[in-house]
């Protein structure tokens, strides 16, 4: 069952994401890594989570994949919020720069994403992963493919 179906087929991207937030449902990736979509507006998205031992690597710090997932989600949701009810997207490329390591003591982090440009077939977005004090942990740029949504 697709997320669009659960959140209201026929809605544009922004309304789909607003419906998802108000429903309290979490897609699998949000549940498994324990983060949430906390803000959505046209061309902007914020996801937040508290890194913990569930995301540790063998070195005893948070795995880079945790930051990558939050950044990819923020970029993707920012683009999703800009799509029509007949469009969908997928990430083509994600470039991440890691600025600071995270541990379970880092506290809540926010990935703040925004659309840089949106064309007929491609979108470009960026995101920053920061803590409550505004310290930068990672940043990303993303290229996303836009395509027609399957009407099944």
Residue, then its C-alpha position, 0 to 999 in steps of 0.5 A: x500500500x503506497x504512502x499516497x494512498x494512506x495519506x489521501x490519493x489525489x492530494x498535492x505533495x504538500x497536502x499529502x505530507x500535512x495529512x501524514x503529519x496530522x495522522x500520526x502515522x510513520x513510514x517505516x524508515x521514520x519508525x526504524x530510525x526513530x525520527x519524525x517529520x516536524x515541519x512542512x511548507x511549500x519547498x521546505x521540510x524539517x525532520x528531527x530525531x534524537x541519535x542514540x545507540x540504535x544508530x551506533x557504528x562499531x566505533x561508538x558514535x552515530x553511523x553516518x547513515x543516520x545523518x544521511x537518512x535525515x538529510x535525504x528525508x529533509x531534501x526529499x520531503x521539501x521536493x515532495x511538498x512542491x509536487x502536484x498530485x500527479x507527480x512523484x520523485x526519487x533521489x538520484x544523487x545525495x552528496x553529504x559533508x560530515x562536519x561533526x560526529x554525533x553520539x547519544x549525548x548530542x540530543x535532538x537534531x534537525x535536518x532542515x531542507x529546502x528546494x533550490x530549483x524545481x524543473x519538469x524532470x529534476x529538482x535540486x535541494x539542500x539540507x543542514x543537520x543541526x542541534x538545538x544550539x545551531x551546531x552543524x553536524x552534516x550538510x547535503x545537496x540532492x538531485x531528485x528525479x521527478x516522474x509521473x505518479x502511477x494511478x493504480 
